[in-house]
Amino acid sequence: MVDVTYYVALPFLQDDTGSLVAGDGEEFQSPSAAIHRAEVLSRTAGNIRAVAFSRTGDPSIGEFTDAIILRKFGDVPNRSTALVSPIQTTLESIAGHRPLGGFGNFRKCGNDQ
């Protein structure tokens, strides 16, 4: 069992109905790189907000700790399917489509904006 920590920047945009939709998440080697990229993504044309988060666990067995929100840019929901589902999808993609289990609660780390 080897624990891996994923650091991810995930942008959000609005669809034609005004609903919050996740863009493509990007994985980074450090929390600071994910935070910096999330800030850039939040200001990129078409995106309205972004979040940097991490999650640690063993991808071979699909056991992970709760996601930790490192930083938010814009009005990103804390605990809702609007945030949980995109993070789940992003991590499954990064982990090679292995099931990652439920997310449970999100924890904050650092300063939110």
C-alpha positions as CSV (number, residue, x, y, z in Angstrom):
1,M,0.0,0.0,0.0
2,V,1.5,3.2,-1.2
3,D,-0.3,6.5,-0.4
4,V,-0.3,9.1,-3.2
5,T,-1.4,12.7,-2.9
6,Y,-3.0,14.3,-5.9
7,Y,-2.9,18.1,-6.2
8,V,-5.4,19.4,-8.7
9,A,-6.6,22.7,-10.2
10,L,-10.2,22.5,-11.3
11,P,-12.0,25.4,-13.2
12,F,-15.7,26.0,-13.4
13,L,-17.9,27.6,-16.0
14,Q,-21.6,28.2,-16.6
15,D,-23.5,26.3,-19.2
16,D,-26.3,27.8,-21.3
17,T,-28.8,27.3,-18.5
18,G,-26.6,29.1,-15.9
19,S,-25.7,25.9,-14.1
20,L,-22.2,25.4,-12.7
21,V,-20.1,23.0,-14.8
22,A,-16.6,21.7,-14.1
23,G,-13.9,22.2,-16.7
24,D,-10.9,19.9,-17.1
25,G,-8.9,19.3,-14.0
26,E,-5.1,19.5,-14.1
27,E,-2.8,17.5,-11.8
28,F,0.4,19.1,-10.2
29,Q,3.3,18.0,-8.2
30,S,2.8,20.4,-5.4
31,P,0.0,22.3,-3.6
32,S,1.5,25.7,-4.6
33,A,1.5,24.8,-8.3
34,A,-2.1,23.7,-8.1
35,I,-3.1,26.9,-6.2
36,H,-1.3,29.1,-8.7
37,R,-2.9,27.3,-11.7
38,A,-6.4,27.5,-10.1
39,E,-6.0,31.2,-9.8
40,V,-4.9,31.5,-13.4
41,L,-7.8,29.3,-14.5
42,S,-10.3,31.4,-12.6
43,R,-9.3,34.4,-14.7
44,T,-9.2,32.6,-18.0
45,A,-11.9,33.5,-20.5
46,G,-14.9,31.2,-20.2
47,N,-14.1,30.2,-16.6
48,I,-15.9,31.9,-13.7
49,R,-14.2,30.2,-10.8
50,A,-11.7,27.5,-9.8
51,V,-10.6,25.4,-6.9
52,A,-7.3,23.8,-5.9
53,F,-7.6,20.7,-3.9
54,S,-5.7,17.6,-2.8
55,R,-6.6,14.1,-1.9
56,T,-4.4,11.4,-0.4
57,G,-4.8,7.6,-0.6
58,D,-4.0,4.3,-2.2
59,P,-5.2,4.3,-5.8
60,S,-4.6,0.5,-6.1
61,I,-7.4,-0.2,-3.7
62,G,-9.4,3.0,-4.1
63,E,-9.2,4.2,-0.5
64,F,-8.7,7.9,-0.1
65,T,-9.1,10.5,2.7
66,D,-11.5,13.4,2.4
67,A,-10.6,16.0,-0.2
68,I,-8.8,19.0,1.2
69,I,-9.7,22.3,-0.4
70,L,-6.4,24.2,-0.6
71,R,-7.9,27.4,-2.1
72,K,-11.0,28.7,-3.8
73,F,-11.1,31.5,-6.4
74,G,-14.6,32.8,-6.9
75,D,-17.9,31.6,-5.3
76,V,-17.2,27.9,-5.2
77,P,-19.6,25.8,-3.2
78,N,-18.2,24.0,-0.2
79,R,-20.3,20.8,0.1
80,S,-22.6,20.1,-2.9
81,T,-22.9,17.8,-5.8
82,A,-21.7,20.8,-7.9
83,L,-18.3,20.4,-6.3
84,V,-18.2,16.7,-5.3
85,S,-19.1,15.2,-8.6
86,P,-16.5,17.2,-10.7
87,I,-13.8,16.4,-8.2
88,Q,-14.7,12.7,-8.2
89,T,-14.7,12.6,-12.0
90,T,-11.3,14.5,-12.1
91,L,-9.6,12.1,-9.7
92,E,-11.0,9.1,-11.5
93,S,-9.5,10.4,-14.7
94,I,-6.1,11.1,-13.0
95,A,-6.0,7.8,-11.3
96,G,-6.7,5.9,-14.5
97,H,-10.4,5.4,-14.0
98,R,-10.0,3.4,-10.7
99,P,-13.0,3.8,-8.4
100,L,-12.0,6.2,-5.6
101,G,-14.8,5.6,-3.1
102,G,-17.0,8.3,-1.6
103,F,-15.8,11.8,-0.8
104,G,-17.3,12.4,2.6
105,N,-16.5,15.8,3.8
106,F,-14.2,18.5,2.4
107,R,-11.7,20.1,4.7
108,K,-10.3,23.6,4.2
109,C,-6.6,24.3,4.2
110,G,-5.0,27.8,3.8
111,N,-6.8,30.9,2.7
112,D,-10.0,30.9,0.7
113,Q,-10.8,33.8,-1.7
